[in-house]
Amino acid sequence: MLLSLHSPGMDFESAVWLHSHQSIHLFWNIFRLLISKVLSHSFEPKVIFIWLHLIYVCSLVIPLALKLF
């Protein structure tokens, strides 16, 4: 699957680097979105708990995704 994502002139190592770099940016943008939602939403304890739980789950998924790619 990874080989189909890069251009024909790109070697495998460059494709892996590009894919992991894009994954990092994707997770960073998700994390920023979650933080902005937490800060802009009303500060009800239940809502804050849910958003912080989602941020925690994302923080666990990022290292796992980096190990896989």
URJOKA-V190162 format. One record per residue. N is the residue number from 0. PHI is phi as a letter, one per 20 degrees, with the letter a starting at -180 (* if undefined). Layout:
n/phi
N/PHI
N/PHI
//
This chain:
n/phi
0/*
1/f
2/f
3/f
4/e
5/d
6/f
7/g
8/e
9/e
10/f
11/f
12/f
13/f
14/f
15/f
16/f
17/f
18/f
19/f
20/f
21/f
22/f
23/f
24/f
25/f
26/f
27/f
28/f
29/f
30/f
31/f
32/f
33/f
34/f
35/f
36/f
37/f
38/f
39/e
40/e
41/f
42/e
43/e
44/g
45/f
46/f
47/f
48/f
49/f
50/f
51/f
52/f
53/f
54/f
55/f
56/f
57/f
58/f
59/e
60/f
61/g
62/f
63/f
64/f
65/f
66/f
67/f
68/d
//
